[in-house]
Every structure is written in structure tokens, then in C-alpha cells.
Amino acid sequence: MRPRNPENLGAVARVMRNFGLETWTLVDPRTHDFAAARRVAVHSEEILDKPRLVPSLDEAVASAAWVVGTSSRKVPGVPVFTPREFAVVAAERARAGQEVALIFGDERAGLSNEEVARCHALSRVPVDDAQPSINLAQSVGIYAYELRQALMPAREATPRPSASDAELQQLESKLAAALAAAHFLDPENPRHAVRDLTRAFQRAQLSPKELQLWLAALGKLAKSTRS
């Protein structure tokens, strides 16, 4: 809404390119110094050169199913999202074929009360109270990053076989034998220390190969201690 600083426009174009976003709309821009903006829009000139220019917010969001304004204002009954929460919902709507509009105010005053009331929801960056004002391009960067994360396909977990409970019981037995041979265990409660140490192996989710290595090492250690 009403951008005034051409460098901000260039920085916004660049960060959009960084995170794979292309569609943006300038509502009633107060600068047309795209030469100055171009100096900041490194490798993002294509995005900088094709914003949609409209005179009003109504026209900008006419086709959007969900309109979210970035503002620190609180409006009764209007939900407020963090950038990450917004991105998750926006990604879900985008996958369902819905258009989402995220609105940023101008550098001087942000969104007006009327514009805030026009939004379906609000979102704010959780900045420190000592400096609540955040640069326009930096704010866009935060949301662009979160959208990128939310829109990326979920990484499939790489199958990683781990030792079975029976194998861990075998490891526990070998460990107990090695510790007993080294006179490490408390004669009155020998199982306590063994169980505590075995829990570390459980948390580590040993692979079968790692388990066999530990079994061999503990077996060798027990034999050398007894000799």
C-alpha cells in the first residue's frame, strides 16, 4: 500500500526472487523511481518490472479468498497470526486453489484503520518492544521465507533401521558383563547403573551395524579385563 521508497521496492523484488514468489501488486504507489529500485533488485529485474498497479485496496484483493493485513493493531473478533502461522494456512489455501492476499502498509504509517478493518485476518512479526517498527522490505523477507518453508514439499524421512529391543537386551547383558569384570558396579544394586547406561543406547537409536560394533567391543573388553 502506497510504497514511497524506491529502494524498498527493489529490495522487495529481490527477496521475492530469493524465495520463489512472483506476484505482487502496488496500490497507489508514491514513487515511480524504478531506476533507483533497479540498483537494489539484483538479479530480480524481471519481478521489479512487472508489478500489478492498481489505485485501491478493493481492486487489489478482489479475487482473493483470504485477505491478511500486516499490522500491530488489535481488532475484536479478527484473528491474529504470526508469520509462520500465516504461512501454514496460506499454503493450505494455495494448495486448495485459493488466492491469498498479504497486505503491507506504507513506510510511514502502515495500514490505515479502514484498511485493517477490510482484512479477514491480521498478522504481525513478534519484534522486540524496544524497536517495534520494522523495515518494509525486511518484513516482506520474513513472510517470504516462512511461505517458502510452508510451500516446500515435505521431505520424506529416509528409512533408518535401528536395533530391536531384543538386540538392546543383548547389548545390556554384554555391558553388564564388561562393567562387572571391571568392578564398576555396585554389588548391592548392579542393575541400576547398567539400565541407566543402556537408556543412552536406546535414545541413540543404534543401527544394526553400530550395535554389532558395540557388542564386539564390549565382549573384547570383558575378556581383556578378566585376563
C-alpha positions in Angstrom: 0.0 0.0 0.0 1.4 3.4 -1.1 5.1 2.5 -1.2 7.3 5.6 -1.0 10.9 4.3 -1.0 12.2 3.0 -4.4 15.0 1.1 -2.7 12.4 -0.8 -0.7 10.7 -1.8 -3.9 14.0 -3.1 -5.3 14.7 -5.0 -2.0 11.2 -6.5 -2.0 11.6 -7.7 -5.6 15.0 -9.3 -4.7 13.7 -11.1 -1.6 10.7 -12.3 -3.6 13.1 -13.8 -6.1 15.1 -15.3 -3.3 12.1 -17.3 -2.1 10.3 -18.1 -5.3 7.5 -15.5 -5.2 6.4 -13.7 -8.3 3.0 -12.0 -8.0 2.8 -8.6 -6.3 0.6 -5.6 -6.5 1.4 -1.9 -5.8 -1.6 0.1 -4.6 -1.4 3.8 -5.3 2.5 3.9 -5.3 4.0 7.2 -4.2 7.2 6.6 -6.2 7.9 5.6 -9.7 11.7 5.8 -9.5 12.3 2.3 -10.8 15.8 3.3 -11.8 16.7 3.6 -8.1 14.8 0.4 -7.3 16.7 -1.5 -10.0 20.0 -0.8 -8.3 18.8 -2.8 -5.3 16.9 -5.5 -7.2 20.0 -7.6 -8.0 19.0 -10.4 -10.5 15.4 -9.6 -9.8 14.7 -7.1 -12.5 12.0 -9.3 -14.1 9.9 -9.2 -11.0 10.6 -5.5 -10.4 9.4 -4.8 -14.0 6.0 -6.5 -13.7 4.1 -5.4 -10.6 0.4 -5.0 -11.0 -0.5 -1.3 -10.4 -4.0 -0.5 -9.0 -5.5 2.5 -7.4 -7.3 0.9 -4.5 -7.1 -2.0 -2.0 -10.6 -3.2 -3.1 -9.3 -3.7 -6.6 -6.1 -5.3 -5.4 -7.8 -8.1 -3.4 -11.0 -8.5 -5.4 -10.1 -12.1 -6.4 -8.6 -13.2 -3.1 -10.3 -15.7 -0.9 -8.3 -14.7 2.2 -7.0 -11.2 2.9 -4.5 -10.8 5.6 -3.1 -7.4 6.7 0.2 -6.9 8.4 -0.4 -4.7 11.4 0.2 -4.4 15.1 -3.3 -3.2 15.7 -5.8 -5.4 17.5 -9.4 -5.7 16.2 -12.0 -7.5 18.3 -13.0 -10.7 16.6 -10.2 -10.6 14.0 -7.7 -13.5 14.3 -4.0 -12.6 14.5 -1.3 -14.9 13.1 2.5 -15.0 13.5 4.3 -15.1 10.1 4.8 -18.8 10.5 1.1 -19.4 11.4 0.0 -17.3 8.4 2.3 -19.2 6.1 0.9 -22.6 7.1 -2.7 -21.5 6.5 -1.8 -19.7 3.3 0.0 -22.8 1.9 -3.0 -24.9 2.7 -5.3 -22.5 0.9 -3.0 -22.2 -2.0 -2.9 -26.0 -2.4 -6.7 -25.9 -2.4 -6.6 -23.4 -5.3 -7.5 -20.3 -3.3 -5.8 -17.0 -3.8 -4.3 -15.4 -0.7 -3.5 -11.7 -0.4 -1.0 -10.4 2.2 -1.1 -6.7 2.6 1.7 -4.4 3.7 1.2 -0.8 4.7 3.3 2.2 3.7 6.6 3.0 5.3 5.3 6.0 7.3 2.1 4.8 8.9 1.4 1.3 7.8 -2.2 0.3 7.1 -5.0 2.7 7.9 -7.8 1.7 10.3 -10.1 1.3 7.4 -7.7 -1.0 5.6 -7.1 -3.1 8.7 -10.9 -3.4 9.1 -11.1 -4.6 5.5 -8.9 -7.6 6.2 -10.1 -11.1 7.1 -7.2 -11.6 9.5 -4.1 -9.9 10.7 -0.5 -10.9 11.2 2.4 -9.3 12.9 6.1 -10.0 13.3 6.9 -10.6 17.0 9.5 -7.9 17.3 11.1 -6.6 20.5 9.3 -3.8 22.2 12.4 -1.7 22.2 12.2 -1.4 18.4 8.7 -2.3 17.2 9.0 -0.7 13.8 10.4 -3.0 11.1 11.5 -2.0 7.6 9.1 -2.9 4.8 11.4 -5.0 2.8 12.7 -6.8 5.8 9.1 -7.6 6.8 8.4 -9.0 3.3 11.5 -11.1 3.6 10.3 -12.7 6.9 7.0 -13.6 5.3 8.6 -14.8 2.1 10.9 -17.1 4.0 8.0 -18.6 6.0 5.9 -19.1 2.9 8.8 -20.8 1.2 9.1 -23.2 4.1 5.4 -23.9 4.2 5.1 -24.4 0.4 8.1 -26.7 0.1 7.1 -30.4 -0.3 7.5 -32.3 2.9 10.8 -34.2 2.9 10.3 -37.9 3.1 12.0 -39.5 6.0 15.0 -41.7 5.0 14.4 -45.2 6.3 17.0 -45.9 9.0 16.9 -49.4 10.5 17.6 -49.5 14.3 18.4 -52.1 16.7 15.5 -54.1 18.1 14.6 -54.4 21.7 15.9 -58.0 21.8 19.2 -56.8 20.4 19.3 -54.0 23.0 18.8 -56.6 25.7 21.8 -58.4 24.4 23.8 -55.2 24.5 22.7 -54.6 28.1 23.9 -58.1 29.0 27.3 -57.6 27.4 27.6 -54.2 29.1 26.8 -55.7 32.5 29.4 -58.4 32.0 32.1 -55.8 31.0 31.3 -53.5 33.9 31.2 -56.4 36.4 34.6 -57.5 35.2 36.0 -54.0 35.7 34.4 -53.9 39.2 32.5 -50.8 38.2 29.1 -52.0 39.5 27.7 -51.5 43.0 27.4 -55.0 44.4 24.1 -54.1 46.2 22.4 -52.7 43.1 24.3 -53.7 39.9 21.3 -53.3 37.5 20.7 -49.7 38.3 23.9 -48.4 36.6 23.5 -50.8 33.7 19.9 -49.7 33.0 20.9 -46.0 33.1 23.7 -46.6 30.6 21.5 -48.7 28.4 19.0 -45.9 28.1 21.6 -43.8 26.3 21.8 -46.6 23.7 18.0 -46.5 23.4 18.0 -42.8 22.8 20.7 -43.1 20.2 18.6 -45.5 18.1 21.7 -47.6 17.2 21.8 -49.0 13.7 22.3 -52.8 13.5 25.9 -52.2 12.4 26.6 -49.9 15.3 25.0 -52.4 17.7 27.3 -55.2 16.4 30.3 -52.9 16.8 29.3 -52.2 20.5 28.7 -55.9 21.2 32.1 -56.8 19.8 33.9 -54.0 21.7 32.2 -54.9 25.0 32.9 -58.6 24.5 36.6 -57.9 23.9 36.7 -55.5 26.8 35.2 -58.1 29.2 37.7 -60.8 28.1 40.7 -58.5 28.5 39.5 -57.4 31.9 39.2 -60.9 33.2 42.6 -62.0 31.9 
